[in-house]
């Protein structure tokens, strides 16, 4: 079933993300099951572009792109917990099976939903790829 395009259906997501944005810290949102956590993350990712559309409608200066406090947030599901990162990492260290690579590895340039064209083709976004990679790392860590 597709997710709703009405922002009013995401008031629970907005409440959580607003608290995280105000704190500026990484947060963990625990849900009852891993499926519920994945569903909440999907809803949070759906909410972000809807919040931008709302901000665009309220923006009196159309030449300046509308922004929200949620633009730079990203989410990682670890079992039944959604880890909410208030800002995107700029660089990271790569560990392969626990062994760290010497030089820092820059992360791919991932645009926020505000930077994506509104006529984009369907398919996985950079966020989806990052979430998948981080979930894979978490899965490997949990098995060891």
KELONU-495469 format. One record per residue: residue number from 1; residue in three letters; x, y, z of N, C-alpha, C in turn. Coordinates in nm, 4 decimals. Atoms other than C-alpha are relative to their C-alpha. Layout:
<kolmars>
+-----+---------+----------+----------+----------+----------+----------+----------+----------+----------+----------+
| num | residuo |      nc1 |      nc2 |      nc3 |     cac1 |     cac2 |     cac3 |      cc1 |      cc2 |      cc3 |
+-----+---------+----------+----------+----------+----------+----------+----------+----------+----------+----------+
| NUM |     ALA |        X |        Y |        Z |        X |        Y |        Z |        X |        Y |        Z |
...
+-----+---------+----------+----------+----------+----------+----------+----------+----------+----------+----------+
</kolmars>
This chain:
<kolmars>
+-----+---------+----------+----------+----------+----------+----------+----------+----------+----------+----------+
| num | residuo |      nc1 |      nc2 |      nc3 |     cac1 |     cac2 |     cac3 |      cc1 |      cc2 |      cc3 |
+-----+---------+----------+----------+----------+----------+----------+----------+----------+----------+----------+
|   1 |     UNK |   0.0844 |  -0.1176 |   0.0000 |   0.0000 |   0.0000 |   0.0000 |   0.0891 |   0.1241 |   0.0000 |
|   2 |     UNK |  -0.0852 |  -0.1193 |   0.0065 |   0.1515 |   0.3346 |  -0.0994 |  -0.0226 |   0.0915 |   0.1197 |
|   3 |     UNK |   0.0084 |  -0.0945 |  -0.1109 |   0.2248 |   0.5950 |   0.1621 |  -0.0810 |   0.1227 |  -0.0413 |
|   4 |     UNK |   0.0854 |  -0.1160 |   0.0245 |  -0.0043 |   0.8953 |   0.1925 |   0.0815 |   0.1206 |  -0.0446 |
|   5 |     UNK |  -0.0615 |  -0.1259 |   0.0425 |   0.0784 |   1.2246 |   0.0204 |  -0.0506 |   0.1179 |   0.0819 |
|   6 |     UNK |   0.0523 |  -0.1060 |  -0.0863 |  -0.1010 |   1.4219 |   0.2914 |   0.0890 |   0.0136 |   0.1233 |
|   7 |     UNK |  -0.0923 |  -0.0217 |  -0.1123 |   0.1374 |   1.5736 |   0.5445 |  -0.0697 |  -0.0157 |   0.1352 |
|   8 |     UNK |   0.0722 |   0.0135 |  -0.1263 |  -0.1351 |   1.5633 |   0.8092 |   0.0026 |  -0.1434 |   0.0533 |
|   9 |     UNK |  -0.0092 |   0.1396 |  -0.0439 |  -0.0918 |   1.1836 |   0.8213 |   0.1342 |  -0.0340 |   0.0644 |
|  10 |     UNK |  -0.1342 |   0.0237 |  -0.0535 |   0.2649 |   1.2247 |   0.9506 |   0.0284 |   0.0841 |   0.1248 |
|  11 |     UNK |  -0.0209 |  -0.0862 |  -0.1175 |   0.2106 |   1.4317 |   1.2665 |   0.0859 |  -0.0696 |   0.1056 |
|  12 |     UNK |  -0.0834 |   0.0737 |  -0.0948 |   0.3686 |   1.1559 |   1.4778 |   0.1474 |   0.0063 |  -0.0396 |
|  13 |     UNK |  -0.1369 |  -0.0080 |   0.0512 |   0.6803 |   1.1580 |   1.2580 |   0.0538 |   0.1413 |   0.0224 |
|  14 |     UNK |  -0.0437 |  -0.1387 |  -0.0163 |   0.6980 |   1.5375 |   1.2640 |   0.0344 |   0.0307 |   0.1455 |
|  15 |     UNK |  -0.0267 |  -0.0248 |  -0.1419 |   0.6793 |   1.5409 |   1.6453 |   0.1356 |  -0.0556 |   0.0414 |
|  16 |     UNK |  -0.1284 |   0.0622 |  -0.0351 |   0.9745 |   1.3008 |   1.6787 |   0.1146 |   0.0759 |  -0.0656 |
|  17 |     UNK |  -0.1086 |  -0.0668 |   0.0714 |   1.1852 |   1.4712 |   1.4119 |   0.0231 |   0.1420 |   0.0507 |
|  18 |     UNK |  -0.0155 |  -0.1345 |  -0.0566 |   1.1188 |   1.8151 |   1.5610 |   0.0828 |  -0.0055 |   0.1277 |
|  19 |     UNK |  -0.0786 |   0.0138 |  -0.1232 |   1.2531 |   1.6964 |   1.8967 |   0.1467 |  -0.0266 |  -0.0312 |
|  20 |     UNK |  -0.1387 |   0.0311 |   0.0375 |   1.5646 |   1.5544 |   1.7302 |   0.0673 |   0.1244 |  -0.0578 |
|  21 |     UNK |  -0.0569 |  -0.1217 |   0.0592 |   1.6179 |   1.8738 |   1.5271 |   0.0344 |   0.1017 |   0.1085 |
|  22 |     UNK |  -0.0256 |  -0.0952 |  -0.1079 |   1.5908 |   2.0837 |   1.8420 |   0.1184 |  -0.0414 |   0.0862 |
|  23 |     UNK |  -0.1122 |   0.0468 |  -0.0823 |   1.8401 |   1.8654 |   2.0290 |   0.1311 |   0.0049 |  -0.0769 |
|  24 |     UNK |  -0.1211 |   0.0035 |   0.0809 |   2.0855 |   1.8420 |   1.7387 |   0.0861 |  -0.1221 |   0.0250 |
|  25 |     UNK |  -0.0761 |   0.1195 |  -0.0353 |   2.1929 |   1.5019 |   1.8703 |  -0.0597 |  -0.1228 |  -0.0678 |
|  26 |     UNK |   0.0480 |   0.1271 |   0.0536 |   2.1672 |   1.1490 |   1.7351 |  -0.0980 |  -0.0590 |   0.1002 |
|  27 |     UNK |   0.1043 |   0.0537 |  -0.0869 |   1.8528 |   0.9876 |   1.8707 |  -0.0350 |  -0.1416 |  -0.0423 |
|  28 |     UNK |   0.0489 |   0.1338 |   0.0284 |   1.7151 |   0.6367 |   1.8933 |  -0.1482 |  -0.0038 |   0.0324 |
|  29 |     UNK |   0.1441 |   0.0109 |  -0.0167 |   1.3440 |   0.5758 |   1.8463 |  -0.0346 |  -0.1483 |  -0.0029 |
|  30 |     UNK |   0.0263 |   0.1435 |  -0.0123 |   1.2455 |   0.2306 |   1.9722 |  -0.1461 |  -0.0299 |  -0.0279 |
|  31 |     UNK |   0.1347 |   0.0445 |   0.0332 |   0.9433 |   0.0592 |   1.8243 |  -0.0168 |  -0.1458 |   0.0417 |
|  32 |     UNK |   0.0285 |   0.1338 |  -0.0523 |   0.7787 |  -0.2726 |   1.9038 |   0.0668 |  -0.1122 |  -0.0787 |
|  33 |     UNK |  -0.0597 |   0.1055 |   0.0828 |   0.9210 |  -0.4724 |   1.6105 |   0.0930 |   0.0618 |  -0.1045 |
|  34 |     UNK |  -0.0866 |  -0.0478 |   0.1088 |   1.1813 |  -0.4479 |   1.3343 |  -0.0845 |   0.0481 |  -0.1174 |
|  35 |     UNK |   0.0893 |  -0.0430 |   0.1080 |   0.8967 |  -0.4240 |   1.0817 |  -0.0595 |   0.1368 |   0.0269 |
|  36 |     UNK |   0.0547 |  -0.1314 |  -0.0362 |   0.7452 |  -0.1314 |   1.2689 |   0.1071 |   0.1081 |  -0.0154 |
|  37 |     UNK |  -0.1107 |  -0.0963 |   0.0152 |   1.0869 |   0.0389 |   1.2707 |   0.0234 |   0.0328 |  -0.1469 |
|  38 |     UNK |  -0.0176 |  -0.0242 |   0.1435 |   1.1275 |  -0.0067 |   0.8942 |  -0.1147 |   0.0840 |  -0.0554 |
|  39 |     UNK |   0.1162 |  -0.0763 |   0.0457 |   0.7754 |   0.1238 |   0.8359 |   0.0098 |   0.1452 |   0.0441 |
|  40 |     UNK |  -0.0110 |  -0.1378 |  -0.0500 |   0.8381 |   0.4292 |   1.0547 |   0.1068 |   0.0749 |  -0.0798 |
|  41 |     UNK |  -0.1051 |  -0.0646 |   0.0777 |   1.1626 |   0.5019 |   0.8671 |  -0.0510 |   0.0370 |  -0.1397 |
|  42 |     UNK |   0.0572 |  -0.0319 |   0.1312 |   0.9770 |   0.4820 |   0.5348 |  -0.0925 |   0.1207 |   0.0090 |
|  43 |     UNK |   0.0899 |  -0.1134 |  -0.0194 |   0.7161 |   0.7216 |   0.6688 |   0.0792 |   0.1283 |   0.0244 |
|  44 |     UNK |  -0.0833 |  -0.1183 |  -0.0253 |   0.9883 |   0.9590 |   0.7929 |   0.0626 |   0.0493 |  -0.1302 |
|  45 |     UNK |  -0.0572 |  -0.0396 |   0.1290 |   1.1542 |   0.9546 |   0.4493 |  -0.1071 |   0.0582 |  -0.0919 |
|  46 |     UNK |   0.1103 |  -0.0561 |   0.0788 |   0.8143 |   1.0245 |   0.2892 |  -0.0379 |   0.1392 |   0.0528 |
|  47 |     UNK |   0.0359 |  -0.1276 |  -0.0615 |   0.7481 |   1.3093 |   0.5351 |   0.0917 |   0.1135 |  -0.0436 |
|  48 |     UNK |  -0.0959 |  -0.1071 |   0.0287 |   1.0650 |   1.5031 |   0.4500 |  -0.0338 |   0.0800 |  -0.1254 |
|  49 |     UNK |   0.0346 |  -0.0821 |   0.1169 |   0.9714 |   1.6044 |   0.0920 |  -0.1366 |   0.0686 |   0.0146 |
|  50 |     UNK |   0.1291 |  -0.0656 |  -0.0236 |   0.6148 |   1.6771 |   0.2060 |   0.0190 |   0.1261 |   0.0849 |
|  51 |     UNK |  -0.0299 |  -0.1179 |  -0.0823 |   0.7568 |   1.9153 |   0.4680 |   0.0615 |   0.1103 |  -0.0853 |
|  52 |     UNK |  -0.0589 |  -0.0997 |   0.0903 |   0.9595 |   2.0870 |   0.1957 |  -0.1085 |   0.0650 |  -0.0851 |
|  53 |     UNK |   0.1105 |  -0.0566 |   0.0786 |   0.6483 |   2.1280 |  -0.0199 |  -0.0818 |   0.0981 |   0.0832 |
|  54 |     UNK |   0.0735 |  -0.0905 |  -0.0887 |   0.4688 |   2.2813 |   0.2794 |   0.0786 |   0.1291 |   0.0200 |
|  55 |     UNK |  -0.0836 |  -0.1186 |  -0.0193 |   0.7617 |   2.5175 |   0.3387 |   0.0017 |   0.0864 |  -0.1257 |
|  56 |     UNK |   0.0024 |  -0.0762 |   0.1254 |   0.7596 |   2.6173 |  -0.0300 |  -0.1281 |   0.0825 |  -0.0118 |
|  57 |     UNK |   0.1277 |  -0.0724 |   0.0051 |   0.3927 |   2.7145 |  -0.0034 |   0.0005 |   0.1200 |   0.0942 |
|  58 |     UNK |  -0.0047 |  -0.1069 |  -0.1002 |   0.4683 |   2.9282 |   0.3037 |   0.1123 |   0.0993 |  -0.0252 |
|  59 |     UNK |  -0.1165 |  -0.0824 |   0.0271 |   0.7878 |   3.0781 |   0.1596 |  -0.0402 |   0.1238 |  -0.0822 |
|  60 |     UNK |   0.0403 |  -0.1195 |   0.0742 |   0.7201 |   3.4416 |   0.0600 |   0.0979 |   0.0375 |  -0.1118 |
|  61 |     UNK |  -0.1006 |  -0.0333 |   0.1015 |   1.0427 |   3.4657 |  -0.1446 |   0.0243 |  -0.1242 |  -0.0838 |
|  62 |     UNK |  -0.0045 |   0.1206 |   0.0838 |   1.0090 |   3.2150 |  -0.4264 |   0.1381 |  -0.0260 |  -0.0593 |
|  63 |     UNK |  -0.1332 |   0.0166 |   0.0570 |   1.3661 |   3.2744 |  -0.5508 |   0.0945 |  -0.0731 |   0.0949 |
|  64 |     UNK |  -0.0836 |   0.0669 |  -0.0997 |   1.5092 |   3.1258 |  -0.2290 |  -0.0622 |  -0.1353 |   0.0300 |
|  65 |     UNK |   0.0506 |   0.1357 |  -0.0237 |   1.4762 |   2.7507 |  -0.1852 |  -0.0495 |  -0.0153 |   0.1426 |
|  66 |     UNK |   0.0553 |   0.0262 |  -0.1326 |   1.2581 |   2.6461 |   0.1035 |   0.0814 |  -0.1093 |   0.0679 |
|  67 |     UNK |  -0.0738 |   0.0986 |  -0.0789 |   1.4371 |   2.4541 |   0.3771 |  -0.0809 |  -0.0337 |   0.1244 |
|  68 |     UNK |   0.0619 |   0.0408 |  -0.1260 |   1.3206 |   2.2619 |   0.6798 |   0.1094 |  -0.0502 |   0.0928 |
|  69 |     UNK |  -0.1003 |   0.0551 |  -0.0917 |   1.5015 |   2.1442 |   0.9934 |   0.0272 |  -0.1483 |  -0.0243 |
|  70 |     UNK |  -0.0100 |   0.1441 |   0.0228 |   1.4598 |   1.7895 |   0.8597 |   0.0820 |  -0.0355 |  -0.1236 |
|  71 |     UNK |  -0.0659 |   0.0248 |   0.1283 |   1.6468 |   1.8272 |   0.5283 |   0.1236 |  -0.0889 |   0.0115 |
|  72 |     UNK |  -0.1270 |   0.0719 |  -0.0084 |   1.9797 |   1.6884 |   0.6473 |  -0.0092 |  -0.1278 |   0.0829 |
|  73 |     UNK |   0.0138 |   0.1205 |  -0.0827 |   1.8394 |   1.4088 |   0.8643 |   0.0047 |  -0.1264 |  -0.0850 |
|  74 |     UNK |   0.0101 |   0.1310 |   0.0617 |   1.8890 |   1.0454 |   0.7772 |  -0.0207 |  -0.1035 |   0.1089 |
|  75 |     UNK |   0.0475 |   0.1011 |  -0.0943 |   1.7737 |   0.7253 |   0.9384 |   0.0653 |  -0.1344 |  -0.0289 |
|  76 |     UNK |  -0.0544 |   0.1346 |   0.0112 |   1.9187 |   0.3809 |   1.0048 |  -0.0832 |  -0.0886 |   0.0924 |
|  77 |     UNK |   0.0749 |   0.0937 |  -0.0828 |   1.7145 |   0.0849 |   1.1282 |   0.0964 |  -0.1055 |   0.0530 |
|  78 |     UNK |  -0.0771 |   0.1066 |  -0.0657 |   1.8835 |  -0.1457 |   1.3772 |  -0.0995 |  -0.0799 |   0.0832 |
|  79 |     UNK |   0.1014 |   0.0862 |  -0.0625 |   1.6431 |  -0.4240 |   1.4674 |  -0.1297 |   0.0791 |   0.0152 |
|  80 |     UNK |   0.1250 |  -0.0732 |  -0.0201 |   1.3442 |  -0.2456 |   1.6255 |   0.0245 |   0.1468 |   0.0380 |
|  81 |     UNK |  -0.0351 |  -0.1385 |  -0.0347 |   1.5224 |   0.0896 |   1.6695 |   0.0351 |   0.0769 |  -0.1270 |
|  82 |     UNK |  -0.0376 |  -0.0904 |   0.1086 |   1.5380 |   0.3757 |   1.4225 |   0.0983 |   0.0999 |   0.0593 |
|  83 |     UNK |  -0.1012 |  -0.0970 |  -0.0422 |   1.8588 |   0.5726 |   1.4715 |  -0.0174 |   0.1214 |  -0.0909 |
|  84 |     UNK |   0.0261 |  -0.1232 |   0.0744 |   1.7925 |   0.9326 |   1.3682 |   0.1222 |   0.0894 |   0.0119 |
|  85 |     UNK |  -0.1178 |  -0.0859 |   0.0045 |   2.0950 |   1.1348 |   1.2615 |  -0.0454 |   0.1380 |  -0.0453 |
|  86 |     UNK |   0.0478 |  -0.1335 |   0.0362 |   2.0264 |   1.5094 |   1.2608 |   0.0742 |   0.0636 |  -0.1168 |
|  87 |     UNK |  -0.0757 |  -0.0555 |   0.1129 |   2.2986 |   1.5848 |   1.0035 |   0.0709 |  -0.1128 |  -0.0719 |
|  88 |     UNK |  -0.0701 |   0.0997 |   0.0809 |   2.4713 |   1.3958 |   0.7260 |   0.1485 |   0.0004 |   0.0338 |
|  89 |     UNK |  -0.1448 |   0.0036 |  -0.0203 |   2.8251 |   1.2737 |   0.7862 |   0.0711 |   0.0516 |  -0.1243 |
|  90 |     UNK |  -0.0765 |  -0.0538 |   0.1119 |   3.0828 |   1.4469 |   0.5700 |   0.1089 |  -0.0955 |  -0.0460 |
|  91 |     UNK |  -0.1020 |   0.0980 |   0.0343 |   3.3456 |   1.1742 |   0.5805 |  -0.0081 |  -0.1110 |   0.1032 |
|  92 |     UNK |   0.0059 |   0.1111 |  -0.0936 |   3.3841 |   0.8396 |   0.7439 |   0.1240 |  -0.0852 |  -0.0092 |
|  93 |     UNK |  -0.1091 |   0.0969 |   0.0020 |   3.6287 |   0.5656 |   0.8252 |  -0.0597 |  -0.1329 |  -0.0403 |
|  94 |     UNK |   0.0484 |   0.1271 |   0.0507 |   3.5872 |   0.2385 |   0.6472 |   0.0605 |  -0.1125 |   0.0825 |
|  95 |     UNK |  -0.0446 |   0.1197 |  -0.0703 |   3.6058 |  -0.0836 |   0.8485 |  -0.0526 |  -0.1198 |  -0.0768 |
|  96 |     UNK |   0.0388 |   0.1236 |   0.0666 |   3.6052 |  -0.4163 |   0.6736 |   0.0291 |  -0.1135 |   0.0968 |
|  97 |     UNK |  -0.0082 |   0.1056 |  -0.0997 |   3.5356 |  -0.7015 |   0.9116 |   0.0820 |   0.0447 |   0.1207 |
|  98 |     UNK |  -0.0623 |  -0.0518 |  -0.1210 |   3.6513 |  -0.4865 |   1.2016 |   0.1344 |   0.0665 |  -0.0192 |
|  99 |     UNK |  -0.1301 |  -0.0589 |   0.0239 |   3.9763 |  -0.3722 |   1.0409 |  -0.0169 |   0.1348 |  -0.0694 |
| 100 |     UNK |   0.0171 |  -0.1350 |   0.0520 |   3.9965 |   0.0021 |   0.9821 |   0.1002 |   0.0309 |  -0.1106 |
| 101 |     UNK |  -0.0856 |  -0.0459 |   0.1091 |   4.1331 |   0.1419 |   0.6570 |   0.0667 |   0.1280 |   0.0475 |
| 102 |     UNK |  -0.0786 |  -0.1122 |  -0.0503 |   4.4063 |   0.4001 |   0.7230 |  -0.0594 |   0.1369 |  -0.0324 |
| 103 |     UNK |   0.0436 |  -0.1340 |   0.0407 |   4.2812 |   0.6996 |   0.5226 |  -0.1508 |   0.0148 |   0.0136 |
| 104 |     UNK |   0.1448 |  -0.0220 |  -0.0028 |   3.9369 |   0.8555 |   0.5769 |  -0.0571 |  -0.0151 |  -0.1409 |
| 105 |     UNK |   0.0670 |   0.0218 |   0.1271 |   3.6960 |   0.7640 |   0.3008 |  -0.1146 |   0.0999 |  -0.0112 |
| 106 |     UNK |   0.1117 |  -0.0934 |   0.0126 |   3.4740 |   1.0475 |   0.1782 |  -0.1264 |  -0.0733 |  -0.0408 |
| 107 |     UNK |   0.1279 |   0.0591 |   0.0367 |   3.1094 |   0.9534 |   0.1595 |  -0.0474 |   0.0611 |  -0.1301 |
| 108 |     UNK |   0.0500 |  -0.0560 |   0.1254 |   2.9265 |   1.0008 |  -0.1690 |  -0.0777 |   0.1279 |   0.0255 |
| 109 |     UNK |   0.0744 |  -0.1247 |  -0.0116 |   2.7755 |   1.3407 |  -0.2301 |  -0.1473 |  -0.0321 |  -0.0164 |
| 110 |     UNK |   0.1418 |   0.0350 |   0.0018 |   2.4150 |   1.2717 |  -0.1370 |  -0.0802 |   0.1270 |   0.0213 |
| 111 |     UNK |   0.0807 |  -0.1211 |  -0.0122 |   2.1712 |   1.5514 |  -0.1984 |  -0.1177 |  -0.0256 |   0.0915 |
| 112 |     UNK |   0.1221 |   0.0116 |  -0.0778 |   1.8815 |   1.6216 |   0.0314 |  -0.1163 |  -0.0008 |  -0.0962 |
| 113 |     UNK |   0.1168 |   0.0029 |   0.0870 |   1.5318 |   1.5844 |  -0.1027 |  -0.0282 |   0.1386 |  -0.0563 |
| 114 |     UNK |   0.0210 |  -0.1363 |   0.0510 |   1.5266 |   1.9644 |  -0.1411 |   0.0855 |   0.0256 |  -0.1236 |
| 115 |     UNK |  -0.0888 |  -0.0191 |   0.1131 |   1.8128 |   1.9373 |  -0.3919 |  -0.0398 |  -0.0839 |  -0.1210 |
| 116 |     UNK |   0.0401 |   0.0876 |   0.1091 |   1.6446 |   1.6699 |  -0.6022 |  -0.1062 |   0.0671 |  -0.0861 |
| 117 |     UNK |   0.1042 |  -0.0567 |   0.0847 |   1.4390 |   1.7735 |  -0.9031 |  -0.1334 |  -0.0672 |   0.0287 |
| 118 |     UNK |   0.1323 |   0.0540 |  -0.0301 |   1.0665 |   1.7283 |  -0.8581 |  -0.0480 |  -0.0964 |  -0.1071 |
| 119 |     UNK |   0.0401 |   0.0907 |   0.1077 |   1.0444 |   1.5395 |  -1.1882 |   0.0954 |  -0.1183 |  -0.0111 |
| 120 |     UNK |  -0.0973 |   0.1087 |   0.0030 |   1.2947 |   1.2716 |  -1.0894 |  -0.0671 |  -0.1312 |  -0.0391 |
| 121 |     UNK |   0.0491 |   0.1313 |   0.0392 |   1.2601 |   0.9204 |  -1.2221 |  -0.0104 |  -0.0879 |   0.1243 |
| 122 |     UNK |   0.0092 |   0.0897 |  -0.1149 |   1.1462 |   0.6493 |  -0.9821 |   0.1233 |  -0.0887 |   0.0087 |
| 123 |     UNK |  -0.1146 |   0.0871 |  -0.0215 |   1.4154 |   0.4318 |  -0.8315 |   0.0666 |   0.0360 |   0.1304 |
| 124 |     UNK |  -0.0637 |  -0.0249 |  -0.1281 |   1.6432 |   0.4149 |  -0.5312 |   0.0799 |   0.1299 |  -0.0011 |
| 125 |     UNK |  -0.0755 |  -0.1240 |  -0.0128 |   1.7913 |   0.7406 |  -0.4096 |   0.1320 |  -0.0292 |   0.0689 |
| 126 |     UNK |  -0.1246 |   0.0138 |  -0.0732 |   2.1347 |   0.7981 |  -0.2602 |  -0.0254 |  -0.0312 |   0.1460 |
| 127 |     UNK |   0.0357 |   0.0287 |  -0.1391 |   1.9654 |   0.7938 |   0.0797 |  -0.0307 |  -0.1471 |   0.0183 |
| 128 |     UNK |   0.0329 |   0.1406 |  -0.0088 |   1.8276 |   0.4477 |   0.0126 |   0.1266 |  -0.0843 |   0.0003 |
| 129 |     UNK |  -0.1254 |   0.0745 |   0.0077 |   2.1751 |   0.3249 |  -0.0797 |   0.0789 |   0.0138 |   0.1294 |
| 130 |     UNK |  -0.0713 |  -0.0213 |  -0.1261 |   2.3296 |   0.4807 |   0.2319 |  -0.0670 |  -0.0776 |   0.1117 |
| 131 |     UNK |   0.0730 |   0.0745 |  -0.1032 |   2.0572 |   0.3349 |   0.4548 |   0.0266 |  -0.1490 |  -0.0135 |
| 132 |     UNK |  -0.0247 |   0.1426 |   0.0223 |   2.1064 |  -0.0079 |   0.2970 |   0.1400 |  -0.0376 |   0.0450 |
| 133 |     UNK |  -0.1382 |   0.0287 |  -0.0390 |   2.4839 |   0.0088 |   0.3482 |   0.0159 |   0.0018 |   0.1509 |
| 134 |     UNK |  -0.0114 |  -0.0087 |  -0.1455 |   2.4522 |   0.1190 |   0.7094 |  -0.0739 |  -0.1144 |   0.0679 |
| 135 |     UNK |   0.0728 |   0.1139 |  -0.0562 |   2.1912 |  -0.1496 |   0.7787 |   0.0792 |  -0.1292 |  -0.0168 |
| 136 |     UNK |  -0.0825 |   0.1176 |   0.0234 |   2.4243 |  -0.4117 |   0.6261 |   0.1126 |  -0.0059 |   0.1020 |
| 137 |     UNK |  -0.1058 |  -0.0047 |  -0.1001 |   2.7073 |  -0.3002 |   0.8554 |  -0.0549 |  -0.0367 |   0.1373 |
| 138 |     UNK |   0.0614 |   0.0304 |  -0.1302 |   2.4731 |  -0.3132 |   1.1566 |  -0.0333 |  -0.1480 |   0.0108 |
| 139 |     UNK |   0.0329 |   0.1428 |   0.0006 |   2.3592 |  -0.6626 |   1.0581 |   0.1248 |  -0.0832 |   0.0226 |
| 140 |     UNK |  -0.1248 |   0.0739 |  -0.0182 |   2.7194 |  -0.7847 |   1.0299 |   0.0505 |   0.0130 |   0.1432 |
| 141 |     UNK |  -0.0433 |  -0.0220 |  -0.1380 |   2.8013 |  -0.6287 |   1.3697 |  -0.0829 |  -0.0835 |   0.0969 |
| 142 |     UNK |   0.0865 |   0.0735 |  -0.0920 |   2.5020 |  -0.7976 |   1.5318 |   0.0267 |  -0.1504 |  -0.0047 |
| 143 |     UNK |  -0.0287 |   0.1433 |   0.0122 |   2.6081 |  -1.1415 |   1.4021 |   0.1333 |  -0.0365 |   0.0639 |
| 144 |     UNK |  -0.1310 |   0.0335 |  -0.0578 |   2.9602 |  -1.1124 |   1.5480 |   0.0003 |   0.0149 |   0.1502 |
+-----+---------+----------+----------+----------+----------+----------+----------+----------+----------+----------+
</kolmars>
